Structure formats: C-alpha cells, structure tokens
Amino acid sequence: MTGWQPSALPEAIRLRARLNAELRAYFAEQGVLEVETPVLSQAGNTDPNIASFSLGFSGRTEGGPRTRWLRTSPEYALKRLLAAGVGDCYELGRVFRDGEVGGRHNPEFTMLEWYRLGWDHHRLIDEAAAVVNRALALVGRAARLERIAYRDLYRRELGVDPLRDDDASLRSALGDVQIEPEGLERDDWLDLLMTHRLQPRFDPDTLLAVYDYPASQCALAKIRHDPAQTESPVAERFELYLGPVELANGYHELTDAAEQQARFARDLDRRAARGSEQPPVDAHLLAALTQGLPACAGVALGVDRLLMAMLGTPRIADVLAFDFARG
C-alpha cells in the first residue's frame, strides 16, 4: 500500500514538539492555567462560514441528544470555565472543520486558544505577538509588530472606506480580480479585498495586527458605540498576520447573554437562507454568560499556520505527521 509515509519530514515533527513545549513553558511562566475541554459537544458552531462535523452516539445518552458535534474551537467550553472562576487559562489541542482542505487547510488541525481576565483586545495583541516571536526564535527569526485599524488599512492601501463606501466601490477596488457576484454580501466583498488585494502585499517580516473590524463582523466580540461621534460602530476584535498568512483571531469578548443569543439567531437565519445545516446553539454557554462571564479578551492561534511560517512552507501537509490524504 502506498501513501503510508508521513507527509511531514522528521525535522518538522521534531519542531512541532519543541514548539508545543515552548508554548507551555511561556504560559507556565505567566501563570496561565492549561486546561482540557471536550472535543465532542451537544452544540455545533452557528457561524455561517464554518461547517461542523457531527456524529451519532450509540450508547445511553441519559436524556441528552444522540447527535454530538466535533468542536471547531474550544471557545465555548473555555468561557464556561471562566464563568466558573477558573481564571486565566489556555488549551492547546485539536479542532475540526468540515469542508476545509487544501494547501493551507486540513479538516483537523491544532489550535492554541487563551483568555486573559480584565484585558482588552489591544493588550492581547501585545501578548499574541510575544508568543509568535517566542516561537520564531526557535528558528532564528523575529518579526516586528505593526498595528493598524481595519478602516485605516483599507483607506491607506485601497483608497476605500470599508465602513461607509457602497458595495459597488468595494467591487471596483478588486481591480482585475474577477468574482461571480451572485449571492455575495458586503462582508464577502470586504473579505475578498483582504484575501486578494491586501494580504499578498503584507511584509513577510512584519506581524501586522489589524483591529476594530466592522460591527457586521463582530463574531463573539464586543461592539463599541461612541455616541459623541458619527462614526460607524466597530467590533473590538483583531486578526494577526505574519506576512500574508493569518495566524490568529482575537476578541474583547462579548459578555451579554441576550446579545449572544440574538447573534446565534442571526447566524441561524443566514444559514437557513443559504440552505446550510442548522446546528443547535450552545445552551450551556448562554447559561454561563447569564451567570456572569468576567470581562476578558481571548485569542485563537493556528499552530499549524505558525509552523508553516517558521519553516517557510505554503503547504500545511509539510507540518502535519499525516495530512488528510494520508490519515
């Protein structure tokens, strides 16, 4: 039988082990607790752009649902721990997303996610950059940190205002990039501008933190309204790029249970409009938010993407012992 060999070279497998040890050493030094949370959940991810794997449990469920969902992130469980008083914590483990396979994607991959009580997204940017630079030091590299607001990035590089310009202006800014427009919404055009026009230009030796996204892209972040100004509200989130590679996504976390429930409902409406599966919302998370989630910021970092950057490879298979084709 062919294809039994690893997809990664032994050097990459050893580097992953060194990176895992370095990450754990950093958080131990910072007094951030390592935790483990379930890979199987009663709820799926309602995000319209993420597909969850599901499976059927054949044993006794004690009244619980038989269908369980593989986590796309440990976020909901970690927030339940925060609400229970665990304090600053992190998890380093496997997550799963259906339909995502390619040069930079694998259906199962490794995520590092951590939460800091009392922090906002700006403070967390500094720590995320420090974590990445600690990893890069393993291969003799370093990257300088640059920050820019989402709106300022689009204005500076493309001459468009992502918060106010109409969809036609956004489409025009794509230039010679040809995209079939049917079914695309405003946020889709903004994402296409990021992936096709902006990311390819990012400096490979710079950690670029893009912060304060349009409120329509809030995900699980707080939305900031300034009644003293006429500017559009923004979501207090950031994405961290090393060159053209997106490494991390962080939020000044939403703590309002009613708002979270409303966002879940909006997600499901969008999924219904697309004919996508309707996973159950996480009632445990809503109960934890109702009990009280402490003010905090959290970030998820793709460990495989980080390893790709460390090794200078565009292929995720090069950093996985066995990629999807060989699993």
C-alpha positions in Angstrom: 0.0 0.0 0.0 1.3 3.4 -0.9 0.9 6.6 1.0 1.8 5.2 4.4 4.7 7.5 4.9 4.3 10.8 6.9 3.5 13.9 5.0 6.0 15.9 7.2 9.7 15.4 7.4 11.1 14.3 10.7 12.6 17.8 11.2 9.1 19.3 11.1 7.7 16.7 13.5 10.5 17.5 16.0 10.0 21.2 15.6 6.3 20.8 16.5 7.3 19.1 19.7 9.7 21.9 20.5 7.1 24.5 19.8 4.5 22.8 22.0 7.0 22.7 24.8 7.9 26.4 24.3 4.2 27.4 24.3 3.5 25.5 27.5 6.7 27.0 29.1 5.5 30.5 28.2 2.1 30.2 29.8 3.5 28.4 32.9 5.8 31.4 33.4 2.8 33.8 33.0 0.7 31.8 35.5 -1.9 30.9 32.8 -3.5 27.5 33.6 -3.6 24.7 30.9 -7.0 23.0 30.7 -8.6 20.3 28.7 -12.2 20.5 27.5 -14.4 18.1 25.5 -13.8 17.5 21.8 -17.5 16.3 21.5 -20.2 18.8 22.2 -24.0 18.9 22.3 -23.9 22.1 20.2 -22.3 23.0 16.9 -20.9 26.2 15.6 -23.6 28.5 14.2 -21.1 30.7 12.3 -22.4 30.7 8.7 -18.9 30.4 7.3 -17.9 27.4 9.4 -19.2 23.8 9.0 -19.1 21.4 11.9 -18.7 17.6 11.8 -21.4 15.7 13.6 -21.7 12.0 14.6 -24.3 9.8 16.3 -23.7 8.3 19.7 -24.9 4.7 20.0 -24.9 4.3 23.8 -27.1 5.6 26.6 -27.5 9.4 26.5 -29.3 9.8 29.8 -31.8 12.1 28.1 -29.2 14.1 26.2 -29.1 14.4 22.4 -27.7 11.5 20.5 -26.1 13.7 17.9 -22.8 15.2 19.0 -20.6 17.8 17.3 -16.8 17.9 17.0 -15.6 21.2 18.2 -14.4 23.9 15.7 -12.8 25.7 18.7 -12.6 25.2 22.5 -14.0 28.7 22.9 -17.4 28.0 24.4 -16.1 25.5 26.9 -13.2 27.8 28.0 -15.7 30.6 28.6 -17.8 28.3 30.8 -14.6 27.7 32.8 -14.0 31.4 33.1 -17.6 31.9 34.3 -17.0 29.2 36.9 -14.0 31.1 38.3 -11.0 29.2 36.8 -9.2 32.4 35.9 -6.7 32.9 33.0 -6.5 29.7 31.0 -5.5 28.2 27.7 -5.9 25.0 25.7 -3.6 23.5 23.1 -5.4 20.8 21.2 -7.1 19.5 18.1 -10.2 21.1 16.4 -12.2 20.1 13.4 -13.9 21.9 10.5 -15.8 20.2 7.7 -15.1 21.0 4.1 -11.8 22.8 4.7 -9.0 21.0 2.9 -6.3 22.4 0.6 -2.8 23.9 0.6 -3.4 25.8 3.9 -6.3 23.9 5.3 -6.8 20.5 6.9 -10.1 19.2 8.4 -8.4 18.6 11.7 -5.7 21.0 13.0 -4.2 22.3 16.1 -5.4 25.4 17.9 -3.9 27.4 20.8 -6.6 29.4 22.5 -6.2 31.5 25.6 -8.1 34.1 27.7 -7.0 36.9 29.9 -9.2 38.4 32.6 -9.5 42.2 32.6 -7.7 42.7 29.3 -9.0 44.2 26.1 -8.1 43.3 22.6 -5.3 45.9 22.3 -3.4 44.4 25.3 -3.9 40.9 24.0 -2.3 41.9 20.7 1.0 42.5 22.5 0.9 39.1 24.1 -0.1 37.3 20.9 2.9 39.0 19.2 5.2 38.0 22.0 4.0 34.3 21.7 4.6 34.3 18.0 8.1 35.9 18.4 9.0 33.3 21.0 8.1 30.6 18.5 10.0 32.3 15.7 13.1 32.4 17.9 13.2 28.6 17.7 14.2 29.0 14.1 16.3 32.1 14.5 13.7 34.6 13.3 11.9 37.6 14.7 9.2 39.9 13.4 8.3 43.5 14.3 4.8 44.3 15.4 2.7 46.9 13.4 -0.8 47.8 14.4 -3.4 49.4 12.1 -7.2 49.8 12.4 -9.2 47.9 9.8 -10.6 51.1 8.4 -7.2 52.8 8.1 -5.8 49.7 6.3 -8.4 49.8 3.6 -8.2 53.6 3.2 -4.4 53.6 3.0 -3.9 50.6 0.7 -7.0 50.6 -1.5 -8.5 54.1 -1.2 -11.9 52.8 0.0 -13.7 53.3 3.3 -14.8 49.8 4.4 -17.4 51.2 6.9 -19.1 53.7 4.5 -18.4 53.1 0.9 -21.1 51.3 -1.1 -20.8 47.8 -2.5 -20.0 49.0 -6.0 -17.0 50.9 -4.7 -15.7 47.8 -2.9 -16.2 45.6 -6.0 -14.4 48.2 -8.1 -11.4 48.1 -5.7 -10.9 44.4 -6.6 -9.5 45.7 -9.9 -8.8 42.8 -12.3 -9.8 40.2 -9.8 -12.9 38.6 -11.4 -15.5 37.2 -9.0 -19.0 36.0 -9.7 -21.2 38.5 -7.7 -24.3 36.4 -7.3 -25.2 35.8 -3.6 -22.3 37.9 -2.3 -22.9 40.3 0.5 -21.0 43.4 1.7 -18.8 41.4 4.1 -18.0 39.0 1.4 -16.6 41.8 -0.8 -14.6 43.1 2.2 -13.1 39.6 2.8 -12.2 39.3 -0.9 -10.4 42.6 -0.8 -8.5 41.3 2.2 -7.5 37.9 0.7 -6.9 39.1 -2.9 -5.6 42.6 -2.6 -4.3 43.2 0.9 -2.8 40.0 2.3 -0.5 39.3 -0.7 1.2 42.7 0.0 1.9 42.2 3.7 5.6 42.2 4.6 6.8 38.7 5.5 8.9 40.0 8.4 6.1 42.0 10.0 3.5 40.9 12.4 0.5 43.0 11.3 -2.3 43.4 13.9 -5.5 44.6 12.2 -8.0 45.7 14.8 -11.5 47.2 15.2 -13.5 45.4 12.4 -16.9 46.4 11.0 -19.6 45.7 13.5 -21.2 43.3 11.0 -18.1 41.1 11.5 -18.4 41.1 15.3 -18.5 37.3 15.8 -18.2 37.0 19.6 -16.6 40.4 20.2 -18.0 43.4 21.9 -19.3 46.2 19.7 -18.1 49.8 20.5 -20.5 52.6 20.0 -19.3 56.2 20.6 -22.4 58.5 20.9 -20.2 61.6 20.8 -19.2 60.8 17.2 -20.9 59.9 14.0 -18.5 57.2 13.0 -19.9 53.7 12.4 -19.7 51.2 15.4 -16.9 48.7 15.3 -16.2 45.2 16.7 -13.4 45.1 19.2 -11.5 42.2 17.6 -8.2 41.8 15.8 -6.5 39.5 13.4 -2.8 38.9 13.4 -0.9 38.3 10.2 2.7 37.2 9.6 3.3 38.4 6.1 0.3 37.1 4.0 -0.5 34.3 6.5 -3.3 34.8 9.0 -2.2 33.4 12.3 -4.6 34.5 15.0 -8.1 35.9 15.7 -8.8 37.7 18.9 -11.7 39.4 20.7 -12.5 41.7 23.5 -15.1 39.2 24.5 -18.9 39.7 24.5 -20.3 39.0 28.0 -24.0 39.8 27.3 -26.1 36.6 27.2 -29.1 38.3 25.5 -26.9 39.7 22.8 -25.1 36.4 22.3 -28.5 34.6 21.9 -29.5 37.2 19.3 -26.3 36.7 17.4 -26.9 32.9 17.4 -30.3 33.5 16.0 -29.0 35.8 13.2 -26.4 33.2 12.3 -29.1 30.5 12.0 -31.2 32.8 9.8 -28.2 33.3 7.5 -27.5 29.6 7.4 -31.2 28.9 6.6 -31.0 31.4 3.7 -28.0 29.5 2.3 -29.6 26.1 2.8 -26.9 25.2 5.4 -27.2 22.8 8.3 -28.8 24.2 11.5 -26.7 23.1 14.4 -28.1 23.5 17.9 -26.9 26.6 19.8 -24.8 26.1 22.9 -27.3 26.5 25.8 -24.5 25.8 28.3 -22.6 28.9 27.0 -25.7 31.1 27.3 -26.3 29.9 30.8 -22.7 30.7 31.7 -23.0 34.2 30.2 -26.2 34.7 32.2 -24.4 33.6 35.4 -21.6 36.1 34.5 -18.6 35.9 32.3 -15.8 38.1 33.7 -14.5 41.0 31.5 -11.8 39.4 29.3 -10.1 39.1 26.0 -9.4 35.9 24.2 -7.4 34.8 21.1 -7.2 31.6 19.0 -3.9 30.9 17.1 -3.4 28.4 14.4 -0.4 26.3 15.4 -0.1 24.6 12.1 -0.1 28.0 10.3 2.6 29.2 12.7 4.7 26.1 12.0 4.3 26.8 8.2 5.6 30.3 8.8 8.5 29.0 10.9 9.5 26.6 8.1 8.7 28.9 5.2 6.4 26.5 3.5 2.9 27.2 1.9 1.8 23.6 2.4 0.1 22.6 5.7 0.9 19.0 4.8 4.6 19.8 5.4 3.9 20.3 9.1 1.4 17.5 9.8 2.6 14.0 10.6 -0.2 12.7 8.4 -2.4 15.1 6.4 -6.0 14.4 5.4 -5.0 12.4 2.3 -2.8 10.1 4.5 -4.9 10.0 7.6 
